[in-house]
Structures are given as C-alpha cells and as structure tokens.
C-alpha cells in the first residue's frame, strides 16, 4: 500500500461514512461513491437506536469502541438522545445472562443495572409486567437520527480533504496494476483500494469484482404511535428480544406525544430486491403491532398508529457483520457490510476495523475482530 493510498468507499450510509472518516483521519485520500444520496438506503430508514444491553462479551466490546466515538461526535455537535435502553427478560435464565452483562459492561466502563419485574413500572409507568421476570437497563443508551449522523460525518470527511460523490452508481470494475479503475455513471475513478460498504446492495457491488457475498436483505417495518398527550416521562427504548427469544416488539420515545415502534421478527421467504421492494408498512403488520402493544402497554393515552415505513436489514448467515477480506489473495478489496439491524450502533467500530484492513492489512485496533472477516466458513448462504 502506498504511503497515502487513494481509497474508494462504495456507499454513503453509516458504515461507509464511518469507514471514510477513519481513513481520512489516518492520512488516506478518500472518495466515497454513492449511487443515490447520503443515507438514502437502509441507514436513513433506521430507527437509530444505539444500545449496549447485550449478553455476548465480544458484542459488548464492539459497542464500547462505538460508544467512545459517539461520545466524541456528540461533543462536536451530533445530537444524541440519551433516553435509556430497557431489554426485557421472560425467564430467570435470561436474568442470569443480564446479571453477567452488567458485570461485563461495568468492567468496560458502561453503566447498566438489573431491574426486577416489580421495578419495571418505575422506568415505564405504562408497562404491563405480566409474564416478565425483569429487565436490563442502560441509562446512557439512546437514539440518534441516522440521516443527520451521515451528513455530520460527511462534513468532517470533506473538511479533512475527502470527497463524497453522490448519484454515482458503480457500473463496472477493471483491475489495473496496483489497484482498480471503477466505471461509474459519471466517468471512471482510479483507486488503490476499495471498501464495499454497499449495505443491501453490497452483494451486487461484490459481483462487479467477481466475488460472491452472501447477504440477505431482510425487510423490517416501523410505525409512528401518536398519543393524545405527552406521557409526562420519557419512554426509554424497550426491547422484547433476548438472543432471538421474545415477541420482537420494540418501541421508544421519538418526541413528546409520539413513539416509534417496530416488530423485530419478519416472515420472509426470499431476500428482498433493494431496488424494488415495498418500502411501506403493510396493514397486517399494523394489526400485529397493535396487538403486541395492547398486551405490553395497554393504557397509553389515546394511542393510535400513524405512518409506517419499511427498510432493509442486510443480514448474514450467522447474524454478525462482515468486515475484512473475502479473498485473501486480493488484500485491497475490503468488505464492510451485513450488520443487520445493528448497523447504526456498530458503524463507528466497523469503520475503524475496515480502515485497519485497508491501511494495515489486519484489524490491529480491535481485539478479536479478525473473526468478523467474511471467510469461506462465514460467507455462506443462510437466513
């Protein structure tokens, strides 16, 4: 790799923008190519939650890296809404996992605590605790606007000399000595290295390089809940899902008198076409959501469902992101994609790892992250 390589990042969503920022900070020349506009894909349709209430030590460690960056950006002007994050438990076994999570997070400098079933209403006065054992609460977690985040990062990238070219669809790839010539809808771009951060389009991008990338674009829906009056407290993010178990219902404060909810589980028999999928919420989904909400928060004042929309989760077979090389014999082509529904909160650390691969040939700054590479064992069909 040359001293100051020219790196082209494909995709201006959260993963692409975080990768671009990490690269320009380390002296690389960076051009971001985006087929549409900044955050026009899955990033702009996300509900923007950033949380660390998980049970796997490696997953928590990744978020420690991300949260460090979010704190930095917040200090530089990015809005971050610290409403807290409550993950619900239905069994004693889940509460035991949560107790361990509290220990792991404490060791990493993150605040969290166990909440008994009888204390849930202290956090969410409208919650019905029937069938619940308790929860895990992180007061510092919250949400941000992903569109705002991507444009905030774009401002920093540009200020540091990086270029962001919007409405530049990648059409073809030609390998040349020491790099690539990328044909775009607005002419060619030469690159020493390329990062595929194409989100739901990442498999299409990989195919232009002759690679196969197994990412399943999975459709998820979100709905606005209008209330007759503000609640009188800020609803934290509430998630009813632990390691795949639970209803998948989640909801959070958006603004006074308004919540946002989604059902985390989907019924899909085929991957979605990111260029042609239903980006609106189906009526049956609203019925299902209403039933779950009536069960868990039955007395919200005058709650009614408003507009809904759908976005795509780029999902891998093992539900962990791909960051690294598909083909070790081509070390200048890096993948940063497949973060599923965790793309926003993992973007800062994925960008850090992807930049490591480009500039150092290995993920030197995040212990254990070699395991995120899209190796032959991981890059397989599945859902």
C-alpha positions in Angstrom: 0.0 0.0 0.0 1.3 3.4 -0.9 2.1 6.0 1.8 -1.1 7.9 1.1 -3.4 5.5 -0.8 -6.4 6.6 -2.6 -9.3 4.5 -1.2 -12.7 4.5 -2.8 -15.6 3.7 -0.4 -18.7 2.4 -2.0 -21.8 3.6 -0.2 -22.6 6.7 1.9 -24.6 5.1 4.7 -23.4 4.9 8.3 -20.8 2.1 7.6 -19.4 3.9 4.5 -19.2 7.3 6.2 -17.6 5.9 9.4 -15.0 4.0 7.2 -14.3 7.1 5.2 -13.8 9.1 8.4 -11.4 6.6 9.9 -9.4 6.5 6.6 -9.0 10.3 6.2 -8.1 10.6 9.9 -5.1 8.3 9.2 -4.0 10.2 6.1 -5.6 8.3 3.3 -7.1 10.1 0.3 -10.7 9.1 0.2 -13.5 9.2 -2.3 -17.0 8.0 -1.4 -19.2 6.8 -4.3 -22.9 6.8 -3.6 -25.5 5.6 -6.1 -28.1 7.9 -4.7 -27.8 10.5 -1.9 -26.2 10.3 1.5 -28.1 7.9 3.9 -30.6 7.1 1.1 -30.5 3.3 1.7 -31.1 1.4 4.9 -29.4 3.9 7.1 -31.9 6.6 6.5 -34.8 4.3 7.3 -33.4 3.0 10.6 -35.0 3.9 14.0 -31.4 4.9 15.0 -31.1 3.1 18.4 -27.7 2.8 20.0 -27.5 0.3 22.9 -25.1 -1.9 24.7 -27.6 -4.1 26.6 -26.5 -7.4 25.2 -25.3 -10.7 26.6 -22.2 -11.6 24.5 -18.9 -10.2 25.7 -17.5 -9.6 22.2 -20.7 -7.8 21.1 -20.5 -5.6 24.2 -16.8 -4.9 23.5 -17.5 -3.8 19.9 -20.1 -1.3 21.3 -17.6 0.1 23.8 -15.5 1.2 20.8 -18.5 2.6 19.1 -19.8 4.4 22.1 -16.5 6.1 22.6 -16.8 7.6 19.1 -20.4 8.6 19.6 -19.4 10.5 22.8 -16.7 12.3 20.8 -19.1 13.2 18.0 -21.7 14.3 20.5 -19.1 16.7 21.9 -18.6 18.0 18.3 -22.2 18.7 17.8 -24.0 15.4 16.8 -27.4 15.2 18.6 -27.7 12.0 20.7 -30.9 11.4 22.7 -30.0 9.6 26.0 -33.4 8.1 26.7 -32.0 4.8 28.1 -32.5 1.3 26.8 -34.5 -1.4 28.6 -34.3 -5.0 27.4 -37.0 -7.3 28.9 -36.5 -10.8 30.3 -39.1 -13.5 30.5 -37.1 -16.2 32.3 -34.7 -16.5 35.3 -32.1 -17.8 32.8 -32.3 -14.6 30.9 -31.9 -12.6 34.1 -28.8 -14.5 34.9 -27.4 -13.6 31.4 -28.3 -9.9 32.2 -26.5 -10.1 35.5 -23.4 -11.2 33.7 -23.9 -8.4 31.2 -24.0 -5.8 34.0 -20.6 -7.1 35.2 -19.1 -7.1 31.7 -20.4 -3.6 31.0 -19.1 -2.3 34.3 -15.6 -3.6 33.6 -15.8 -1.7 30.3 -16.9 1.5 32.0 -20.5 1.3 30.9 -23.5 1.9 33.2 -26.2 -0.7 33.4 -28.4 -2.4 36.1 -30.8 -5.2 36.6 -34.5 -4.3 37.0 -36.9 -6.7 38.8 -40.4 -7.2 37.4 -41.8 -5.1 40.3 -39.5 -2.2 39.3 -40.3 -2.1 35.6 -43.1 0.5 36.2 -40.6 2.8 37.8 -38.9 3.1 34.4 -42.0 2.7 32.2 -45.2 3.5 34.2 -47.4 2.2 31.4 -45.8 -1.2 31.1 -47.7 -4.4 31.9 -45.2 -6.6 33.6 -47.2 -9.8 33.3 -45.1 -12.7 32.1 -41.9 -10.8 32.6 -39.0 -11.7 35.0 -37.4 -8.2 34.8 -35.0 -6.4 32.6 -31.6 -4.9 31.9 -31.4 -1.1 31.7 -28.7 1.2 30.4 -29.4 4.8 31.2 -26.8 6.2 28.8 -28.1 4.4 25.7 -30.5 6.1 23.3 -31.1 7.1 19.7 -29.9 9.5 17.1 -31.1 10.5 13.6 -29.0 8.3 11.1 -29.6 10.8 8.3 -28.2 13.6 10.5 -25.3 11.3 11.6 -24.3 10.5 8.0 -24.4 14.2 6.9 -22.5 15.2 10.1 -19.7 12.7 9.3 -19.8 13.8 5.6 -19.0 17.3 6.8 -15.9 16.1 8.8 -14.7 13.9 5.9 -15.0 16.8 3.5 -13.2 19.2 5.9 -10.3 16.7 6.1 -10.0 16.6 2.3 -12.2 13.6 1.4 -14.6 13.7 -1.5 -18.2 12.4 -1.5 -19.7 11.9 -4.9 -23.5 11.4 -4.8 -25.5 9.9 -7.7 -22.5 8.0 -8.8 -23.6 4.4 -9.4 -20.8 1.8 -9.8 -21.2 0.2 -13.2 -18.1 -1.8 -13.8 -14.6 -2.7 -12.5 -11.3 -3.1 -14.2 -8.3 -4.3 -12.4 -5.0 -2.5 -13.2 -1.5 -2.8 -11.7 -1.7 -1.7 -8.1 -5.4 -1.1 -8.0 -8.7 -0.6 -9.8 -10.4 1.5 -12.4 -14.0 1.9 -11.3 -16.5 2.9 -14.0 -19.3 5.0 -12.6 -22.4 6.6 -14.1 -20.3 9.9 -14.2 -17.0 8.6 -15.5 -14.0 6.5 -14.2 -12.4 6.7 -10.8 -9.0 5.1 -10.1 -8.4 3.5 -6.7 -5.5 1.8 -4.8 -8.1 0.1 -2.6 -11.8 -0.3 -2.4 -14.2 -0.8 0.6 -17.6 -2.3 -0.3 -20.0 -0.6 2.2 -23.0 -1.0 -0.1 -25.4 -2.3 2.6 -28.3 -4.2 0.9 -26.5 -3.6 -2.4 -23.2 -5.0 -1.2 -23.7 -8.4 -3.0 -24.3 -6.5 -6.3 -21.1 -4.5 -5.7 -19.1 -7.6 -4.9 -20.4 -9.3 -8.1 -18.8 -6.5 -10.2 -15.5 -7.5 -8.7 -16.2 -11.2 -9.4 -16.8 -12.0 -5.8 -19.8 -13.7 -4.1 -21.1 -12.0 -1.0 -23.9 -13.8 0.9 -26.0 -11.0 2.5 -29.8 -11.4 2.7 -31.7 -8.1 2.5 -34.5 -8.6 5.1 -37.5 -6.3 5.2 -38.4 -4.7 8.6 -41.2 -2.3 9.3 -41.6 0.6 11.7 -44.6 2.7 12.7 -45.2 6.0 14.5 -47.5 5.9 17.5 -49.4 9.1 18.2 -50.6 9.8 21.7 -53.3 12.2 22.8 -51.0 13.9 25.2 -47.3 13.7 26.2 -46.6 10.9 28.7 -45.1 13.0 31.5 -41.9 11.0 31.3 -39.5 9.9 28.6 -40.1 6.4 27.3 -36.8 4.6 27.1 -36.1 2.2 24.2 -38.0 -1.0 25.3 -36.9 -4.3 23.5 -38.6 -7.6 24.0 -36.0 -9.9 22.4 -33.1 -11.8 24.1 -30.8 -13.8 21.8 -33.7 -14.4 19.4 -36.3 -15.2 22.1 -39.3 -12.9 22.7 -42.0 -11.2 20.7 -39.6 -8.9 18.9 -41.7 -5.8 19.9 -39.7 -2.7 20.5 -40.7 0.9 21.0 -39.2 4.2 22.1 -39.8 7.9 22.6 -39.5 10.0 19.4 -40.8 13.3 20.7 -43.4 14.5 23.2 -46.7 12.7 22.3 -45.0 10.4 19.8 -43.4 7.0 19.9 -41.8 4.8 17.3 -42.3 1.0 17.3 -41.2 -1.9 15.2 -41.6 -5.7 15.3 -38.2 -7.2 15.1 -39.3 -10.5 13.6 -40.2 -10.9 10.0 -41.7 -13.6 7.8 -39.7 -13.6 4.6 -39.2 -16.5 2.3 -36.8 -14.8 -0.1 -34.3 -11.9 0.0 -35.7 -8.5 -1.0 -34.5 -6.7 -4.1 -33.2 -3.4 -2.7 -34.1 -1.6 -6.0 -37.7 -2.9 -5.9 -39.2 -3.7 -2.5 -42.3 -2.5 -0.6 -41.0 0.4 1.5 -44.3 1.0 3.2 -45.8 -0.8 6.2 -48.4 -3.5 5.5 -51.8 -3.2 7.1 -51.5 -6.7 8.7 -48.2 -5.6 10.3 -50.0 -2.7 11.9 -52.7 -5.1 13.3 -50.0 -7.4 14.7 -48.1 -4.5 16.2 -51.3 -3.1 17.8 -52.0 -6.5 19.5 -48.5 -6.6 20.9 -48.7 -3.0 22.2 -52.1 -3.6 23.8 -50.6 -6.6 25.6 -47.4 -4.8 26.8 -48.5 -1.1 27.2 -52.3 -1.4 27.4 -53.1 2.1 28.8 -51.2 4.5 26.6 -53.3 7.7 26.4 -55.2 7.7 23.1 -52.6 5.7 21.3 -53.1 5.4 17.6 -50.9 4.2 14.8 -49.7 6.8 12.3 -47.5 6.5 9.2 -45.4 3.4 8.7 -42.4 2.5 6.5 -40.1 -0.3 5.8 -36.3 -0.6 5.4 -33.9 -3.4 4.8 -31.6 -5.2 7.3 -28.5 -6.6 5.4 -28.3 -10.0 7.2 -25.5 -12.6 7.1 -25.9 -16.3 7.8 -24.6 -16.0 11.4 -26.1 -12.5 12.0 -22.7 -10.9 12.6 -21.3 -8.3 10.2 -18.7 -8.9 7.5 -15.6 -6.8 8.0 -12.5 -7.8 6.1 -11.4 -9.8 3.1 -13.5 -12.2 1.1 -10.4 -13.3 -0.9 -7.1 -13.1 1.0 -5.3 -13.0 -2.4 -7.0 -9.6 -3.0 -6.0 -7.6 0.0 -7.0 -4.2 -1.4 -10.7 -5.1 -1.6 -12.4 -4.9 1.8 -16.0 -5.7 2.7 -17.8 -3.7 5.4 -21.4 -4.8 5.3 -24.1 -7.2 6.7 -24.6 -5.6 10.2 -28.3 -6.4 10.1 -30.3 -4.2 12.5 -27.2 -3.1 14.3 -25.6 -1.1 11.6 -26.0 2.3 13.2 -24.6 1.3 16.6 -21.8 -0.8 15.1 -20.9 1.7 12.3 -18.1 3.5 14.2 -16.3 0.3 15.1 -16.9 -1.3 11.7 -15.4 1.8 10.1 -12.4 1.5 12.4 -11.9 -2.2 11.6 -12.3 -1.7 7.8 -9.8 1.2 7.9 -7.4 -1.2 9.7 -7.7 -3.8 6.9 -7.0 -1.1 4.2 -4.1 0.5 5.9 -2.5 -2.3 8.0 -3.7 -5.5 6.3 -5.3 -6.7 9.6 -7.7 -5.4 12.2 -5.0 -4.2 14.6 -7.0 -1.9 16.8 -10.0 -4.1 17.9 -9.0 -7.4 19.6 -10.8 -10.5 18.2 -12.3 -8.7 15.2 -10.4 -10.9 12.7 -13.4 -13.2 13.4 -15.7 -10.7 11.5 -13.9 -11.3 8.2 -16.2 -12.8 5.5 -14.2 -16.1 5.4 -15.2 -19.1 3.4 -16.8 -20.6 6.6 -18.9 -17.5 7.3 -19.7 -16.2 3.8 -22.3 -18.8 3.1 -26.0 -18.7 2.1 -28.4 -18.8 5.0 -31.1 -16.9 6.8 
